[in-house]
Structures are given as C-alpha cells and as structure tokens.
Amino acid sequence: GVVGLVLKKGNLAFKDDETNKFHGQDVDVGDWVTFRPGDAKRIQLNGVECRIVEDSLLDMVIEDPAIVTHSKG
C-alpha cells in the first residue's frame, strides 16, 4: 500500500543532519502517512505485513486513510 499507520519511530527520526533538513516537520505514533511503495522495506512482525520507511521518504500525514484511492483513468 501507499498508506501506513506510524507504529514506532527511531530516536533519530526527523532530526536534521547534513543531508536532510526537516524544518520542524515530524509525525507522531498513531498518524497515518503516505509514501511511495518502492520506498518502503517490507517485513513481517508476528505474521503481520509491515513496512519500514525512512523519515525523509514520507510524503504527508493524512487524517483518514480511506481518502487515498486508486482509480485507473
């Protein structure tokens, strides 16, 4: 998918460094976020499909994952 629920963040997530400047942007555990499928690493945790996405590869925070649809046209 292209939408994910933030379950956990690393302690270095959204910290500025030489490569990335976040300008105060951040996400919270429990936020819904969007990302490109190719940017996520797929893993299974206790049999549940999960994705690991680097902070700099998240596109946006959304309120409701149902608003993201895929139509062919």
Biopython code that builds the backbone (N, CA, C, O; Angstrom):
import numpy as np
from Bio.PDB.StructureBuilder import StructureBuilder

atoms = [
    (1, "GLY", "N", (0.806, -1.189, 0.000)),
    (1, "GLY", "CA", (0.000, 0.000, 0.000)),
    (1, "GLY", "C", (0.852, 1.257, 0.000)),
    (1, "GLY", "O", (2.080, 1.210, 0.078)),
    (2, "VAL", "N", (0.179, 2.343, -0.088)),
    (2, "VAL", "CA", (0.840, 3.645, -0.070)),
    (2, "VAL", "C", (0.491, 4.437, 1.181)),
    (2, "VAL", "O", (0.945, 5.568, 1.353)),
    (3, "VAL", "N", (-0.309, 3.848, 2.046)),
    (3, "VAL", "CA", (-0.708, 4.490, 3.301)),
    (3, "VAL", "C", (-0.286, 3.581, 4.440)),
    (3, "VAL", "O", (-0.439, 2.362, 4.360)),
    (4, "GLY", "N", (0.242, 4.172, 5.494)),
    (4, "GLY", "CA", (0.635, 3.376, 6.643)),
    (4, "GLY", "C", (0.366, 4.101, 7.939)),
    (4, "GLY", "O", (0.329, 5.330, 7.996)),
    (5, "LEU", "N", (0.181, 3.314, 8.976)),
    (5, "LEU", "CA", (-0.007, 3.835, 10.326)),
    (5, "LEU", "C", (1.347, 3.825, 11.025)),
    (5, "LEU", "O", (2.027, 2.799, 11.040)),
    (6, "VAL", "N", (1.741, 4.939, 11.593)),
    (6, "VAL", "CA", (3.019, 5.025, 12.294)),
    (6, "VAL", "C", (2.890, 4.269, 13.613)),
    (6, "VAL", "O", (2.125, 4.658, 14.495)),
    (7, "LEU", "N", (3.650, 3.186, 13.731)),
    (7, "LEU", "CA", (3.622, 2.373, 14.946)),
    (7, "LEU", "C", (4.761, 2.717, 15.894)),
    (7, "LEU", "O", (4.634, 2.574, 17.110)),
    (8, "LYS", "N", (5.872, 3.171, 15.330)),
    (8, "LYS", "CA", (7.051, 3.484, 16.144)),
    (8, "LYS", "C", (7.977, 4.368, 15.328)),
    (8, "LYS", "O", (7.963, 4.318, 14.098)),
    (9, "LYS", "N", (8.782, 5.176, 16.005)),
    (9, "LYS", "CA", (9.812, 5.987, 15.351)),
    (9, "LYS", "C", (11.127, 5.764, 16.075)),
    (9, "LYS", "O", (11.170, 5.574, 17.291)),
    (10, "GLY", "N", (12.184, 5.794, 15.301)),
    (10, "GLY", "CA", (13.514, 5.710, 15.896)),
    (10, "GLY", "C", (13.875, 7.013, 16.585)),
    (10, "GLY", "O", (13.278, 8.051, 16.301)),
    (11, "ASN", "N", (14.837, 6.969, 17.481)),
    (11, "ASN", "CA", (15.195, 8.183, 18.229)),
    (11, "ASN", "C", (15.931, 9.210, 17.374)),
    (11, "ASN", "O", (16.126, 10.340, 17.822)),
    (12, "LEU", "N", (16.345, 8.854, 16.159)),
    (12, "LEU", "CA", (16.964, 9.815, 15.254)),
    (12, "LEU", "C", (15.993, 10.306, 14.173)),
    (12, "LEU", "O", (16.375, 11.095, 13.309)),
    (13, "ALA", "N", (14.749, 9.844, 14.222)),
    (13, "ALA", "CA", (13.771, 10.240, 13.207)),
    (13, "ALA", "C", (13.499, 11.740, 13.273)),
    (13, "ALA", "O", (13.333, 12.307, 14.353)),
    (14, "PHE", "N", (13.455, 12.367, 12.113)),
    (14, "PHE", "CA", (13.137, 13.777, 11.944)),
    (14, "PHE", "C", (14.122, 14.708, 12.643)),
    (14, "PHE", "O", (13.764, 15.812, 13.052)),
    (15, "LYS", "N", (15.351, 14.257, 12.774)),
    (15, "LYS", "CA", (16.433, 15.100, 13.296)),
    (15, "LYS", "C", (17.244, 15.596, 12.102)),
    (15, "LYS", "O", (17.655, 14.804, 11.253)),
    (16, "ASP", "N", (17.471, 16.893, 12.039)),
    (16, "ASP", "CA", (18.260, 17.453, 10.946)),
    (16, "ASP", "C", (19.680, 16.896, 10.965)),
    (16, "ASP", "O", (20.267, 16.685, 12.027)),
    (17, "ASP", "N", (20.218, 16.663, 9.768)),
    (17, "ASP", "CA", (21.614, 16.269, 9.629)),
    (17, "ASP", "C", (22.175, 16.935, 8.373)),
    (17, "ASP", "O", (21.537, 17.819, 7.801)),
    (18, "GLU", "N", (23.358, 16.517, 7.947)),
    (18, "GLU", "CA", (23.986, 17.146, 6.782)),
    (18, "GLU", "C", (23.165, 16.951, 5.512)),
    (18, "GLU", "O", (23.190, 17.804, 4.625)),
    (19, "THR", "N", (22.443, 15.847, 5.414)),
    (19, "THR", "CA", (21.696, 15.501, 4.207)),
    (19, "THR", "C", (20.252, 15.985, 4.229)),
    (19, "THR", "O", (19.734, 16.429, 3.204)),
    (20, "ASN", "N", (19.602, 15.906, 5.378)),
    (20, "ASN", "CA", (18.168, 16.200, 5.478)),
    (20, "ASN", "C", (17.885, 17.307, 6.478)),
    (20, "ASN", "O", (18.406, 17.300, 7.594)),
    (21, "LYS", "N", (17.052, 18.259, 6.067)),
    (21, "LYS", "CA", (16.575, 19.324, 6.945)),
    (21, "LYS", "C", (15.059, 19.228, 6.990)),
    (21, "LYS", "O", (14.400, 19.349, 5.957)),
    (22, "PHE", "N", (14.501, 19.011, 8.168)),
    (22, "PHE", "CA", (13.065, 18.788, 8.305)),
    (22, "PHE", "C", (12.286, 20.056, 8.635)),
    (22, "PHE", "O", (11.059, 20.063, 8.533)),
    (23, "HIS", "N", (12.963, 21.116, 9.023)),
    (23, "HIS", "CA", (12.310, 22.402, 9.301)),
    (23, "HIS", "C", (11.128, 22.240, 10.263)),
    (23, "HIS", "O", (10.086, 22.870, 10.087)),
    (24, "GLY", "N", (11.301, 21.394, 11.277)),
    (24, "GLY", "CA", (10.267, 21.208, 12.283)),
    (24, "GLY", "C", (9.204, 20.184, 11.934)),
    (24, "GLY", "O", (8.349, 19.887, 12.768)),
    (25, "GLN", "N", (9.230, 19.637, 10.728)),
    (25, "GLN", "CA", (8.240, 18.625, 10.359)),
    (25, "GLN", "C", (8.487, 17.359, 11.160)),
    (25, "GLN", "O", (9.632, 17.010, 11.449)),
    (26, "ASP", "N", (7.415, 16.676, 11.514)),
    (26, "ASP", "CA", (7.511, 15.473, 12.326)),
    (26, "ASP", "C", (6.222, 14.686, 12.166)),
    (26, "ASP", "O", (5.243, 15.206, 11.633)),
    (27, "VAL", "N", (6.208, 13.455, 12.616)),
    (27, "VAL", "CA", (4.989, 12.657, 12.715)),
    (27, "VAL", "C", (4.929, 12.080, 14.115)),
    (27, "VAL", "O", (5.944, 11.979, 14.804)),
    (28, "ASP", "N", (3.739, 11.705, 14.525)),
    (28, "ASP", "CA", (3.546, 11.076, 15.830)),
    (28, "ASP", "C", (3.111, 9.635, 15.642)),
    (28, "ASP", "O", (2.497, 9.289, 14.633)),
    (29, "VAL", "N", (3.430, 8.800, 16.615)),
    (29, "VAL", "CA", (2.889, 7.443, 16.618)),
    (29, "VAL", "C", (1.370, 7.574, 16.592)),
    (29, "VAL", "O", (0.794, 8.340, 17.364)),
    (30, "GLY", "N", (0.725, 6.824, 15.701)),
    (30, "GLY", "CA", (-0.729, 6.895, 15.540)),
    (30, "GLY", "C", (-1.157, 7.717, 14.331)),
    (30, "GLY", "O", (-2.328, 7.693, 13.954)),
    (31, "ASP", "N", (-0.210, 8.454, 13.711)),
    (31, "ASP", "CA", (-0.522, 9.216, 12.499)),
    (31, "ASP", "C", (-0.589, 8.277, 11.300)),
    (31, "ASP", "O", (0.129, 7.279, 11.237)),
    (32, "TRP", "N", (-1.466, 8.611, 10.345)),
    (32, "TRP", "CA", (-1.491, 7.954, 9.047)),
    (32, "TRP", "C", (-0.621, 8.761, 8.104)),
    (32, "TRP", "O", (-0.719, 9.987, 8.062)),
    (33, "VAL", "N", (0.236, 8.079, 7.343)),
    (33, "VAL", "CA", (1.151, 8.746, 6.431)),
    (33, "VAL", "C", (1.078, 8.097, 5.055)),
    (33, "VAL", "O", (0.638, 6.957, 4.908)),
    (34, "THR", "N", (1.523, 8.856, 4.041)),
    (34, "THR", "CA", (1.620, 8.297, 2.697)),
    (34, "THR", "C", (3.085, 8.233, 2.287)),
    (34, "THR", "O", (3.923, 8.996, 2.766)),
    (35, "PHE", "N", (3.368, 7.295, 1.382)),
    (35, "PHE", "CA", (4.720, 7.090, 0.884)),
    (35, "PHE", "C", (4.644, 6.323, -0.426)),
    (35, "PHE", "O", (3.616, 5.720, -0.736)),
    (36, "ARG", "N", (5.720, 6.341, -1.193)),
    (36, "ARG", "CA", (5.789, 5.551, -2.420)),
    (36, "ARG", "C", (6.085, 4.103, -2.055)),
    (36, "ARG", "O", (6.976, 3.853, -1.243)),
    (37, "PRO", "N", (5.364, 3.140, -2.632)),
    (37, "PRO", "CA", (5.581, 1.732, -2.268)),
    (37, "PRO", "C", (7.037, 1.285, -2.415)),
    (37, "PRO", "O", (7.527, 0.506, -1.598)),
    (38, "GLY", "N", (7.728, 1.766, -3.440)),
    (38, "GLY", "CA", (9.114, 1.362, -3.650)),
    (38, "GLY", "C", (10.079, 1.899, -2.608)),
    (38, "GLY", "O", (11.217, 1.438, -2.523)),
    (39, "ASP", "N", (9.638, 2.874, -1.811)),
    (39, "ASP", "CA", (10.494, 3.457, -0.780)),
    (39, "ASP", "C", (10.446, 2.695, 0.542)),
    (39, "ASP", "O", (11.223, 2.983, 1.453)),
    (40, "ALA", "N", (9.546, 1.734, 0.650)),
    (40, "ALA", "CA", (9.354, 1.018, 1.912)),
    (40, "ALA", "C", (10.031, -0.347, 1.878)),
    (40, "ALA", "O", (10.055, -1.020, 0.848)),
    (41, "LYS", "N", (10.570, -0.736, 3.007)),
    (41, "LYS", "CA", (11.131, -2.078, 3.159)),
    (41, "LYS", "C", (10.064, -2.960, 3.794)),
    (41, "LYS", "O", (9.531, -2.630, 4.854)),
    (42, "ARG", "N", (9.753, -4.080, 3.147)),
    (42, "ARG", "CA", (8.712, -4.984, 3.643)),
    (42, "ARG", "C", (9.283, -5.958, 4.653)),
    (42, "ARG", "O", (10.337, -6.554, 4.430)),
    (43, "ILE", "N", (8.583, -6.116, 5.765)),
    (43, "ILE", "CA", (8.946, -7.114, 6.768)),
    (43, "ILE", "C", (7.659, -7.686, 7.354)),
    (43, "ILE", "O", (6.579, -7.127, 7.164)),
    (44, "GLN", "N", (7.781, -8.804, 8.068)),
    (44, "GLN", "CA", (6.665, -9.354, 8.826)),
    (44, "GLN", "C", (7.040, -9.343, 10.292)),
    (44, "GLN", "O", (8.131, -9.767, 10.671)),
    (45, "LEU", "N", (6.123, -8.854, 11.113)),
    (45, "LEU", "CA", (6.294, -8.881, 12.565)),
    (45, "LEU", "C", (5.163, -9.712, 13.140)),
    (45, "LEU", "O", (3.996, -9.333, 13.037)),
    (46, "ASN", "N", (5.496, -10.831, 13.738)),
    (46, "ASN", "CA", (4.483, -11.742, 14.278)),
    (46, "ASN", "C", (3.421, -12.074, 13.235)),
    (46, "ASN", "O", (2.234, -12.149, 13.552)),
    (47, "GLY", "N", (3.852, -12.273, 11.991)),
    (47, "GLY", "CA", (2.939, -12.656, 10.922)),
    (47, "GLY", "C", (2.166, -11.515, 10.292)),
    (47, "GLY", "O", (1.331, -11.750, 9.418)),
    (48, "VAL", "N", (2.423, -10.278, 10.716)),
    (48, "VAL", "CA", (1.716, -9.112, 10.180)),
    (48, "VAL", "C", (2.644, -8.378, 9.215)),
    (48, "VAL", "O", (3.777, -8.048, 9.565)),
    (49, "GLU", "N", (2.153, -8.121, 7.983)),
    (49, "GLU", "CA", (2.932, -7.375, 6.999)),
    (49, "GLU", "C", (3.134, -5.941, 7.476)),
    (49, "GLU", "O", (2.170, -5.252, 7.811)),
    (50, "CYS", "N", (4.369, -5.502, 7.506)),
    (50, "CYS", "CA", (4.698, -4.142, 7.923)),
    (50, "CYS", "C", (5.674, -3.544, 6.916)),
    (50, "CYS", "O", (6.277, -4.256, 6.112)),
    (51, "ARG", "N", (5.815, -2.240, 6.976)),
    (51, "ARG", "CA", (6.762, -1.532, 6.124)),
    (51, "ARG", "C", (7.632, -0.637, 7.005)),
    (51, "ARG", "O", (7.154, -0.037, 7.967)),
    (52, "ILE", "N", (8.904, -0.560, 6.661)),
    (52, "ILE", "CA", (9.812, 0.380, 7.301)),
    (52, "ILE", "C", (10.120, 1.449, 6.262)),
    (52, "ILE", "O", (10.572, 1.147, 5.158)),
    (53, "VAL", "N", (9.870, 2.705, 6.630)),
    (53, "VAL", "CA", (10.080, 3.812, 5.697)),
    (53, "VAL", "C", (10.951, 4.860, 6.383)),
    (53, "VAL", "O", (10.678, 5.261, 7.514)),
    (54, "GLU", "N", (11.993, 5.298, 5.695)),
    (54, "GLU", "CA", (12.839, 6.351, 6.254)),
    (54, "GLU", "C", (12.045, 7.647, 6.379)),
    (54, "GLU", "O", (11.176, 7.933, 5.556)),
    (55, "ASP", "N", (12.343, 8.416, 7.397)),
    (55, "ASP", "CA", (11.628, 9.665, 7.647)),
    (55, "ASP", "C", (11.625, 10.595, 6.448)),
    (55, "ASP", "O", (10.615, 11.240, 6.167)),
    (56, "SER", "N", (12.732, 10.672, 5.746)),
    (56, "SER", "CA", (12.832, 11.594, 4.608)),
    (56, "SER", "C", (12.020, 11.140, 3.402)),
    (56, "SER", "O", (11.856, 11.902, 2.449)),
    (57, "LEU", "N", (11.507, 9.910, 3.427)),
    (57, "LEU", "CA", (10.751, 9.379, 2.295)),
    (57, "LEU", "C", (9.242, 9.416, 2.510)),
    (57, "LEU", "O", (8.487, 8.994, 1.634)),
    (58, "LEU", "N", (8.790, 9.912, 3.657)),
    (58, "LEU", "CA", (7.352, 10.064, 3.884)),
    (58, "LEU", "C", (6.860, 11.288, 3.123)),
    (58, "LEU", "O", (7.525, 12.324, 3.106)),
    (59, "ASP", "N", (5.694, 11.165, 2.495)),
    (59, "ASP", "CA", (5.157, 12.265, 1.691)),
    (59, "ASP", "C", (4.293, 13.221, 2.503)),
    (59, "ASP", "O", (4.487, 14.435, 2.437)),
    (60, "MET", "N", (3.344, 12.691, 3.266)),
    (60, "MET", "CA", (2.454, 13.568, 4.031)),
    (60, "MET", "C", (1.729, 12.795, 5.117)),
    (60, "MET", "O", (1.663, 11.566, 5.086)),
    (61, "VAL", "N", (1.183, 13.533, 6.083)),
    (61, "VAL", "CA", (0.308, 12.992, 7.112)),
    (61, "VAL", "C", (-1.113, 13.252, 6.653)),
    (61, "VAL", "O", (-1.432, 14.344, 6.181)),
    (62, "ILE", "N", (-1.983, 12.230, 6.795)),
    (62, "ILE", "CA", (-3.392, 12.388, 6.429)),
    (62, "ILE", "C", (-4.256, 11.980, 7.609)),
    (62, "ILE", "O", (-3.826, 11.215, 8.473)),
    (63, "GLU", "N", (-5.481, 12.496, 7.640)),
    (63, "GLU", "CA", (-6.371, 12.178, 8.766)),
    (63, "GLU", "C", (-7.064, 10.837, 8.621)),
    (63, "GLU", "O", (-7.282, 10.139, 9.611)),
    (64, "ASP", "N", (-7.415, 10.466, 7.380)),
    (64, "ASP", "CA", (-8.208, 9.262, 7.159)),
    (64, "ASP", "C", (-7.619, 8.499, 5.984)),
    (64, "ASP", "O", (-7.579, 9.027, 4.872)),
    (65, "PRO", "N", (-7.161, 7.267, 6.202)),
    (65, "PRO", "CA", (-6.559, 6.516, 5.102)),
    (65, "PRO", "C", (-7.545, 6.197, 3.984)),
    (65, "PRO", "O", (-7.123, 5.888, 2.869)),
    (66, "ALA", "N", (-8.828, 6.262, 4.250)),
    (66, "ALA", "CA", (-9.845, 5.961, 3.232)),
    (66, "ALA", "C", (-9.879, 7.014, 2.123)),
    (66, "ALA", "O", (-10.443, 6.764, 1.058)),
    (67, "ILE", "N", (-9.285, 8.186, 2.356)),
    (67, "ILE", "CA", (-9.316, 9.220, 1.315)),
    (67, "ILE", "C", (-8.361, 8.918, 0.174)),
    (67, "ILE", "O", (-8.470, 9.515, -0.897)),
    (68, "VAL", "N", (-7.418, 7.991, 0.389)),
    (68, "VAL", "CA", (-6.463, 7.641, -0.655)),
    (68, "VAL", "C", (-7.064, 6.520, -1.489)),
    (68, "VAL", "O", (-7.284, 5.415, -0.993)),
    (69, "THR", "N", (-7.326, 6.809, -2.746)),
    (69, "THR", "CA", (-7.916, 5.825, -3.655)),
    (69, "THR", "C", (-7.048, 5.717, -4.901)),
    (69, "THR", "O", (-6.237, 6.595, -5.196)),
    (70, "HIS", "N", (-7.235, 4.642, -5.606)),
    (70, "HIS", "CA", (-6.513, 4.421, -6.859)),
    (70, "HIS", "C", (-7.549, 4.187, -7.954)),
    (70, "HIS", "O", (-8.255, 3.179, -7.955)),
    (71, "SER", "N", (-7.623, 5.116, -8.864)),
    (71, "SER", "CA", (-8.532, 4.928, -9.988)),
    (71, "SER", "C", (-7.710, 4.879, -11.265)),
    (71, "SER", "O", (-6.717, 5.591, -11.412)),
    (72, "LYS", "N", (-8.128, 4.053, -12.154)),
    (72, "LYS", "CA", (-7.441, 3.971, -13.446)),
    (72, "LYS", "C", (-8.183, 4.857, -14.409)),
    (72, "LYS", "O", (-9.389, 4.709, -14.603)),
    (73, "GLY", "N", (-7.480, 5.754, -14.998)),
    (73, "GLY", "CA", (-8.209, 6.609, -15.908)),
    (73, "GLY", "C", (-7.324, 7.485, -16.631)),
    (73, "GLY", "O", (-7.779, 8.283, -17.450)),
]
sb = StructureBuilder()
sb.init_structure("model")
sb.init_model(0)
sb.init_chain("A")
sb.init_seg("    ")
for serial, (resi, resn, name, xyz) in enumerate(atoms, 1):
    if name == "N":
        sb.init_residue(resn, " ", resi, " ")
    sb.init_atom(name, np.array(xyz, "f"), 0.0, 1.0, " ", f" {name:<3s}", serial, name[0])
structure = sb.get_structure()
